[in-house]
Amino acid sequence: MSWPPENWTNLLGGILIQTRAHYDPKTRAMREPASNTGMNPDEVGYAGDNFARYSGDTITMAQTQLFAWEAYERGSEVHLQADPTKLELLHRSFKVKKEDFKEQQRESILEKYGGQEHLDAPSRELLLAQTEDYVEYSRHGAVLKGLEKAVARSKYEEDVLINNHTCIWGSYWKDGCWGYKCCHSMVKQSYCTGEAGIGLNNSECVPFEEGITEPQEEEQPKSLLEMHRDKMMKEKKKKKKSKKNKKRGSDSSDSEDEEKKREKLRKALEAEDKRVKHIEAIMQLDERKRPYSSLQEVKAPTEEEMEAFRMKRSRPDDPMASFLGQ
């Protein structure tokens, strides 16, 4: 099934508007919208199907209706269909007052800050008298020469030569490293040495590597007796160091353990005192007012808690038991 060329514009109506690219049936190619070309839409060969919808007084009527709605919100009883004459006269007077107010505001700003000479300047195209937009099309609408869009330029400086270099950094590459082509230097921000630097940088030299040291003078070979004596001395030193470290470690560990035990016992004694006082307070209450204790956590006591219980326990056969609470 073939479509006649006359109906292509209607079938592609989704893109045939003035603000989008459209299909030109004469050249059978896509064209830019009229708003991007800088031309008057009336002078364009095809501006889309919507040009008929906004012709005549359509736009003026829409603006008048919008003014009627805004005036009604502010208390003016006007209506486009009920009283169009009154609405038209009110709209004209409003536009005149609006323009006068804008002109007065503009004059007051210029009188206070100045700058009238910048407003009277000619357009940018006349000042520069040049442009970078140049495109050539073929008969069929294909781009032959030029760019449809300007190339985005980098915000960084480009082609800047420093330190007497005649080439930029990155113009030379060797063994996985970048450098300057003019002097074959691999150090960025270095000073250019020209042809002399090329010969010096290309000369064979031993690269520096970590871990490689200069050979030292050979020591004289030792006899078996001297080697045995050195070995025994090293073993004695190692034993002495290990004994000292063990002794220091054991002493420090013992002192630390004792401190921890004392701290735990002190906390256990304080907890036992609180428990005894709590029990005495409960025993003084009436049985009906005593709280429940069934939800308390029960766990095995620690050694410190047992020691605290033994120390705080009252013995009936102790003659000094009556003086503990005083």
Number of C-alpha atoms within 10 A of each C-alpha: 3 4 8 7 11 10 10 14 17 13 11 11 14 12 17 21 18 19 14 17 18 23 22 19 14 11 13 13 13 14 16 16 23 23 14 11 11 8 11 10 16 10 9 12 10 20 23 25 15 12 13 9 9 10 10 9 9 11 12 12 12 11 12 18 17 12 20 22 15 12 17 12 10 9 8 13 13 19 19 17 9 9 11 15 13 13 21 17 10 16 17 12 10 13 11 10 12 12 11 12 12 11 12 12 12 11 14 12 12 12 11 8 9 11 11 11 7 8 8 8 10 9 10 9 9 9 9 8 8 9 7 8 10 9 12 12 11 10 9 11 14 13 13 10 11 13 13 12 8 9 7 6 7 7 6 5 6 9 8 10 11 14 10 12 19 15 18 16 22 13 12 17 15 9 5 5 11 17 21 23 20 20 23 24 25 18 12 11 13 14 14 21 16 16 12 11 16 17 12 14 14 11 9 8 8 6 6 8 7 6 5 7 8 5 6 6 6 6 6 6 7 9 8 9 9 10 11 11 10 11 11 12 10 10 11 11 10 11 11 11 12 12 11 11 12 12 12 12 12 12 12 11 12 12 12 12 12 11 12 12 14 13 12 15 18 15 14 20 19 11 14 19 13 12 12 14 11 11 10 11 11 14 11 9 11 8 9 6 8 12 9 7 7 7 6 7 6 7 6 7 10 11 13 18 19 16 15 20 18 11 11 14 12 13 11 9 7 8 8 10 12 11 7 8 5 4
